[in-house]
């Protein structure tokens, strides 16, 4: 075997040494109080000789921490915990590759917020950490936000989240309907927003081809330079629900025109803990602007001692477009006028019900909160055992026990209508009782309710006939929550996309916006001419294969509809047909066969529905006396 030359041996040794990782400089230790008890959930920061942050970590349940320095040198440790003043260590000299053990004793000096008076600070100032009275409150809120942002960055926890979507009235925010679902793997953090720089650049309400999205700030966004520079802050006193708290109110700086957020961070005076943030959308269009549009974020401690977003909700507008069709002197002879208004509110939210470590180990489970309890009785006061108690519009329900008592857990904050049913009362046609109940966002559950039935002599009143709707309600399509904090405004075009997805109808022919873009035609009659069951002539439409006033339909090959001779004004010979009922944005349009659709352009249309029989159409669009089908045309908002 030939010996390896010495130069080559030295070169190989150099490569091996270069491949070895350099030993890191590490400080590991524990944070304790004066009695040497561990202090979990505190933020320990590593500062270099110039005061620059070189690392940070939350202490674990035993108060332990480990921090790595980027190189040899002089460093200090700073410990921050909510409610107490900052503690700093003396300078620690670290040599290359050294691991230093250090026990740090946290200060016992508490932060005092009692002297802070919200009414005394009326001026709104940028950068609250540079203020005087505002700085004391902001620093306590910042500690919780910093801990929540740290967990978000490290992706060290996973959450099980109960999500809900519900529709509310505009006036009193009463719950009309609610849907719930559970996410078994909500990702590294239950609540996350877009980057603060993007929100500052594009605004908190952004319209895209996919819809209008409403965003909210998370912990990282609130701590960012972009948020601190784009908002001013002042102190406000706590009242009502927030009695015993002091708030840091924020609002967009003067001159900002993009949609933004304004709100309050509420800090408990006694514990100095950040309880929740509430906000509203600012700089919205006048037609939909409301102080009820916004959100709420509630904070709580994680099982490991850090801070997380425990629950949240976002409220966005549901818009109705009122429109009218009037005669004009224009060539078309018709003009469509539209006016948008706020007709409802869509709320999306979530609550963390369980927390897991990154490896899936369960760390904690939220307690099930009983939100509503009470008793059910008949008109004599006797208990109604087995009564079915329910919250109107939701899946929340319970069955009364032998004493007539019930409990419904897990309600979110809001205004609800509670009622019940019982076979005995149903047989007597007794009017079902209804009672309004308020569930507070923070505090004890509402007082027990008594649901007592009316006497048998009080019979149900006949239900009034529902009037024909003449406005388009863009409220059907369910909003989409993106990473737990962004909601899309509802745009449903009277339920069009629900029916496209097969919900609520038996059979129909649909022309969607994407199909319209593919066809590249000019008028709505060109679109209708592509439907196999229709025939078009001079802007008028008829159903192929049907005679007027008949219920029989001839089955014809599925070939494209044929256009009539534009000069004759009659249907092609040999193809009988009759005129369907046409609805434009939910409003019945003219009498059958006595109007033209040529005035409407394809680019103005969002979608079209064609039902060959009246009985196949959605119930609200069936018209007795005409069995020639139904056409629903949905135009785009202008």
C-alpha positions, 0 to 999 in steps of 0.5 A: 500500500502506497503511503499518502503524501504529507501535504495531502494528509494536512489538506484532508485534516483541514477539510475535516476541521472545516466541516466540524461545526463551531462550538456555540457560546451558550447561556443556560440557567433558571429564573427564580423569585426571592424564595428560589421558586421557578418563574415560568412563562417569563421572557428572557432576552440576550443583549450584546454589549451595544444593547442589541437583542441577540436571542430570546426565549420563554422560561419553561415550567421549571423556570429554565432557559437556554440562549445561544450567543452568535460569538464570543463577547460580553452579554447581559440577560434581561428578564420580563414578566407581566406585572413586574419591573424588568430584571437585568443581569451584570455583564457576562463574558463568554469565550468561544465555545463556552457554556455558562450556567447562570441563576437569575433572580427576578425582581419583586418590584411590581408595576403600578397602574393604579396611578394611571388615569385614562381621562388624563391622556387625551392626546393621541401619540405615536410610539406609545413606548416613548410616552410617559403614562401611556408607556407603563400600560403599553409595556405590560400589554407588549409583554403578553403580545411578545410572548404570543408572537414568540410562540407563533414564530417558533411554531412550538404549539398546535391547537384544536380550534372550534370554529363558527360562522353566524349571521347577525342582525344589524341593529342589536346583533341578534343571532339569526343562524350559526354553523360550527365546525372543529379543526383538529389541526389548526397549524402552528398558531390559531390566530395569524394575520398578513404581514404588518407591512402589507396591511400598512401598504394595501389596507385592512380591507382588500378587494381581489377577483376572489372577493373582498377580504377583511383583515385583523392584526395579530400579536406580531402585527401589533408589535411591528414598526409599521403598526406603531408608526401608522397609529397613534395611542392614548389611555382610556378608562375602563367602564362596564365590562372593562371596569377595573381595567385601563385601555390603550386606544389606537387609531390611524394617524391623521391623513390615512385614507386606506381602510384601517383598524381602530380599537383598544387593548385592555389591561387588568389594573390588578394583575397587569395582564392583557385581557383582550383587544377590540377593534373596528374598521375605519375608513370604510365606504359610507354605504356600509360603514358601521361601528359594529364591523370589527372584531375581538381577540381574547388572550390567555396563558398557554399550558407552558406559561406563555401567552396565546390567543384564546378566542376571537371573532371578526364581523364583516358586512353582508350587503344588499343591493337595492335596484330598480328598473326604469324607462329612459330616453336611451336607445335601450329604453331601460336603466338599472339603478343600484344602491348598496346598503348594510343589511346584515353582519356575518361573524366568524370566530374561533376558540382554542379547545385544546393545546398540543406540543409540536410532537402531538402531546396534549398539554391542556384542554379548555374547560367547557363553559356552561353558558345558559341554564334554566327550567321549563314549565307549563302554564301551571308551573309544573315541570315539563320533563323531556322538553326540547330546549334550543337556541334559534338558528343554531345547533345548540340544544338540550333536553330538560330532565325530570325537574324540567331543568336544562343546561346548554354549554359552549355559547359564544357571546351574543344575543340569542333567542331561546325556545322549546318544544314539547309533544303535549304542547304541540298537540294542543297547538300552544304558542311556543315561548321565545325569550331573548338571552344575552351572553356576555363576552367576559364574566359569569353566565347569564342568570337561569331562565324560566321558560313557561308555556302559554295556556292551551287557549292561546293558539298559534297564529297563522304564519304571514305570507312572505312578500316577494323580494325585489332586492338582491341580497348578496349574503348567501355564499359563506365567507372564508376564514384564512388562517383564523383572522381574515374574513371574506365579505359575503357575495352570494347573488341570491344563492346562485353559487349555492345552487351551482354547488347542488344545494337546494335545487333538483335540476337546472342549467347554470352559466357561471362567470368563468363560463361567460369569460370563456364564451366571449360573447357580447349580449345576454341573449348570446349567452342564453342561446348556448342553453340546449333547452332554449331558443332565442329570437329578437331578444326574446327567449322561449323553451324548446320542445314545450307548448304554451300552457302544457306540462309535457316536454319533448326530449330533444338531443343536447345540442346548442340552442338555435337562434331564430331568423332575426328578421322574422321575429318568429321561432324556427319552424318545427320547434314549439316553445313558450316564454319562461318567467324571467327574474333579474337580480331576484325581481320579476322582469316584465310579462312573459314574452313581452320584453327584450333582454338585448339591453343587457351585456354579457360583461354585466352578468355574474351568472344565469340559471335556467329551469325548464319547468316551473316546479324545478326552480327554487320555491321563491321563484315559482309562478303559478299559471306559467309552466314554461320554466324560469330564468334567473339572471344575476348582474354584477355590482357596479 
